[in-house]
């Protein structure tokens, strides 16, 4: 399974960070970095880890209403549907 969705989500968050208020920028950048690391590592991420990222992205979107965060969430959600288990 391609991890391109995670890379795309990370890139969307990088874009979101450029316009985010200081109070949210650090969390957005951390999520971007974490998703890129998941995309690049040898082992596939599990449902639980992806769900934690999705929850954080929901919180960030609710706080900022940034469409790039919503786009990142959708990419992670799409990737998660192809992960085996649960």
N, C-alpha and C positions, 0 to 999 in steps of 0.2 A: 504494500500500500504506500502510495506516495505521501510524503510529508509536506508537499507543496502548500497545502492548506494552512499548515502551521507557519510556514515562511511568510505566506501572504498575510496572515493574521498579525504576525510580528511587524511586518512593513506597514500595515494599516495603523498599528499602534504608534509606530515611529512618527507617522504623519499626524496622528492625534496629539502627540506630545508637543509638536511644534506650535500648536495654537492653544494648548491647555493652560489654565491658570496654574500658578506656582503650587497651590495647595494639592493639585492632582497630578502634576507632571511627573513627580518621582514615582508614584505608583504605576502610572502608565508606562514609563520607561522600563520599570522593573518587569512588568508583564511582557513587554516586547522582548526583552533580553531572555526571560525565562522560556518563552515560546520558541525563540530561535534555538536555544540550547536543546529543547526537546526535539526539535526538527533535526538537529545535527548529531544527536547521540546514537549509539548503536542499538539500544533497546527501545522498543516502542513504548510510548507512555500508556498508562492504564486509564480506565474510566474514571477512577477516583481523582487522579491528578488533573485530568482534563476538566472534570466537574468543578474542582476548586478554582481553576482558572476561569471557567465560565461564570462562576458566582462572583468573582472579583470584577470581571468585565461587566456583568449586570450592574453591580454597585457603581462602578465608574460611569457607565452610561447613564444611570439614573441621576447621578450627581452632576454630570456635564452635558448631557443630551448631545454628545458628539457623534455624528454619523460614522466616523472612522472607527470608533469603539464598537458600535453596533455591527459594522462590517466585519471587524475582527472576531467578534462573538460568533457570527454566523459561520465564518470559516472554521473556527474551532468546533462548533456544533456539527458541521458537515464532516469534519475529519473524525470526530468521535463516533459517528454513526457506523463507520467502517471498522472500528476497533472491536476485536473479538472479546467475548466475556459478557458479563452482566446480562 
